[in-house]
């Protein structure tokens, strides 16, 4: 169990990651590239340490639910209004992730995992690929040929940002509406209840897993 702790406004904040440490080394086939995973606990920890990010994600969910209602009522004016609000939410969140100070303890744990990878490979710096292993919107995001702790941390930040692009937000909203339709078909319930029961697909439940893996060969075009 890893204990992450920061000091905010003079108060000590602890995030207990009960199920797994923040970083876990990959155990694959004999010839598979070595690396480590950064668990889905990272974004939860970051949002707990950055109330503005958490609050805006909750607002994004509220705006998305307003959009669902407008689309269901076929109100084109209201639909366009909420689409604009959602676009603004996404822009705000990307700016916040870009500008935030990366949590000190999380940064150290990721840096330590990279150092251990370098030591295992007998190199000062290992060339790695940093990618989303389980992007919530199903998008493929990868940053190739990253070398050094700063590059790795920067690419992890970019992976988090990628979860709040316009396309990622749209994909999650579409997935949630599909789930709402399934609930309505199976239970013949009301729309508001179906929205409530589909919150596992909400933006607040985004839990990306990020993989840092040694590059064994350059990809085409690199």
C-alpha positions in Angstrom: 0.0 0.0 0.0 1.4 3.4 -1.0 0.7 6.5 1.0 0.9 9.7 -1.0 1.0 12.9 0.9 1.1 16.6 0.1 0.8 19.8 2.1 -1.9 22.2 0.9 -2.9 25.4 2.7 -0.9 24.3 5.7 -2.9 21.1 6.0 -1.5 17.6 5.3 -3.5 15.7 2.8 -3.0 11.9 2.4 -4.3 9.7 -0.4 -4.3 6.0 0.5 -3.9 3.8 -2.5 -5.2 0.6 -1.0 -5.2 -1.9 -3.9 -1.8 -1.2 -5.5 1.2 1.1 -5.5 1.3 4.0 -7.9 3.8 2.3 -10.2 4.0 -1.5 -10.9 6.6 -3.1 -13.1 5.3 -5.1 -16.0 5.5 -8.9 -16.0 5.3 -10.1 -19.6 6.9 -12.6 -21.9 10.6 -13.2 -21.9 11.4 -11.0 -24.9 8.7 -8.3 -24.2 10.0 -4.8 -23.6 10.5 -3.9 -20.0 8.6 -1.1 -18.3 6.0 -0.1 -15.7 2.4 0.9 -15.3 1.2 4.1 -13.6 -2.1 3.1 -11.9 -5.4 4.7 -12.3 -5.0 6.1 -8.8 -2.9 9.0 -10.3 -5.7 11.1 -11.7 -7.8 10.6 -8.6 -4.9 11.8 -6.5 -4.3 14.8 -8.7 -8.0 15.9 -8.7 -8.0 15.6 -4.9 -5.0 17.8 -4.7 -6.4 20.3 -7.2 -10.0 21.3 -6.3 -10.4 23.5 -9.3 -9.9 20.5 -11.6 -12.2 18.3 -9.6 -14.9 21.0 -9.5 -14.7 21.7 -13.2 -15.0 17.9 -14.0 -18.1 17.8 -11.9 -19.4 20.9 -13.9 -18.6 19.1 -17.1 -20.8 16.2 -16.0 -23.6 18.6 -15.2 -23.3 20.3 -18.5 -23.2 16.9 -20.3 -26.4 15.9 -18.6 -28.1 19.1 -19.7 -26.9 18.3 -23.2 -28.5 14.8 -23.0 -31.8 16.3 -22.0 -31.7 18.9 -24.7 -30.9 16.4 -27.4 -33.7 14.1 -26.2 -36.1 17.0 -26.4 -34.7 17.9 -29.8 -34.1 21.5 -28.7 -31.5 22.6 -31.2 -30.9 26.0 -29.5 -30.3 24.5 -26.1 -28.2 21.7 -27.5 -25.8 24.1 -29.2 -25.6 26.2 -26.0 -24.6 23.1 -23.9 -22.1 22.0 -26.5 -20.4 25.3 -26.3 -20.3 25.1 -22.5 -18.8 21.6 -22.7 -16.2 22.8 -25.2 -15.2 25.6 -22.7 -15.0 23.0 -19.9 -12.6 20.9 -21.9 -10.4 23.9 -22.7 -10.3 24.9 -19.1 -9.4 21.4 -17.9 -6.6 21.0 -20.5 -5.2 24.4 -19.3 -5.4 23.3 -15.7 -3.6 20.0 -16.3 -1.0 21.8 -18.4 -0.3 24.5 -15.8 -0.6 22.5 -12.5 2.4 21.7 -10.4 2.8 17.9 -10.7 2.3 16.4 -7.2 5.6 16.0 -5.6 5.2 12.5 -4.2 3.7 11.1 -7.4 6.5 12.8 -9.5 9.1 11.1 -7.2 7.5 7.7 -7.5 7.3 7.8 -11.3 10.9 9.1 -11.4 12.1 6.4 -9.1 10.4 3.7 -11.3 12.1 5.2 -14.4 15.5 5.1 -12.6 14.9 1.4 -11.6 14.1 0.7 -15.3 17.3 2.3 -16.4 19.3 0.4 -13.8 17.7 -2.9 -14.9 18.8 -2.2 -18.4 22.3 -1.0 -17.4 21.8 2.5 -19.0 21.9 6.0 -17.7 18.7 6.8 -19.7 16.3 4.4 -21.4 14.4 5.4 -24.5 10.7 4.8 -23.7 7.2 5.0 -25.1 4.6 6.6 -22.7 1.1 5.6 -23.6 -2.5 5.3 -22.4 -3.2 1.6 -21.7 -6.8 2.1 -20.8 -8.0 5.4 -22.3 -11.6 6.0 -21.1 -12.6 7.1 -24.5 -10.9 4.3 -26.4 -8.4 6.7 -28.0 -4.9 5.6 -28.9 -2.4 8.0 -27.3 1.4 7.4 -27.3 4.4 9.6 -27.0 7.5 7.9 -28.5 11.2 8.2 -28.0 11.0 9.8 -24.5 14.3 9.9 -22.6 14.9 11.1 -19.1 12.7 11.7 -16.1 11.5 15.1 -17.3 10.4 13.7 -20.6 8.5 10.9 -18.9 6.7 13.2 -16.4 5.9 15.5 -19.3 4.4 12.7 -21.3 2.4 11.4 -18.4 0.9 14.9 -18.1 0.1 14.9 -21.8 -1.7 11.5 -21.4 -3.9 13.1 -18.7 -4.6 16.1 -20.9 -5.6 13.8 -23.7 -8.5 12.5 -21.6 -10.1 15.9 -21.9 -9.8 16.7 -25.5 -13.0 17.6 -27.4 -13.0 14.1 -29.0 -12.4 12.2 -25.7 -15.2 14.1 -24.0 -17.5 13.5 -27.0 -16.7 9.8 -27.0 -17.4 9.4 -23.3 -20.7 11.2 -23.7 -21.7 9.0 -26.6 -20.8 5.9 -24.5 -22.9 7.2 -21.6 -25.9 7.8 -23.8 -25.6 4.3 -25.2 -25.6 3.0 -21.7 -28.7 5.2 -20.9 -30.5 3.7 -23.9 -29.7 0.2 -22.7 -31.0 0.9 -19.2 -34.2 2.4 -20.7 -34.7 -0.6 -22.9 -34.1 -3.2 -20.2 -35.9 -1.5 -17.3 -38.4 0.8 -19.1 -37.4 3.4 -16.4 -37.4 7.1 -16.6 -34.7 9.1 -18.2 -33.4 10.9 -15.1 -33.0 7.6 -13.3 -31.2 6.1 -16.3 -28.8 9.1 -16.2 -28.1 8.5 -12.5 -27.5 4.8 -13.1 -25.1 5.4 -15.9 -22.7 7.6 -13.8 -19.9 5.0 -14.1 -19.5 6.4 -17.6 -19.3 10.0 -16.4 -16.2 12.2 -16.7 -15.6 12.1 -13.0 -15.0 8.4 -13.3 -12.1 8.8 -15.7 -9.3 6.4 -14.5 -6.6 6.2 -17.2 -3.8 3.7 -16.8 -0.5 4.9 -18.2 2.3 2.6 -19.5 6.0 3.5 -19.7 7.7 0.8 -21.8 11.2 0.6 -23.3 11.3 1.1 -27.0 13.1 -1.8 -28.7 13.0 -0.2 -32.1 12.0 3.1 -33.7 8.5 3.3 -35.1 8.1 4.3 -38.8 8.6 8.0 -39.2 10.7 8.4 -36.1 
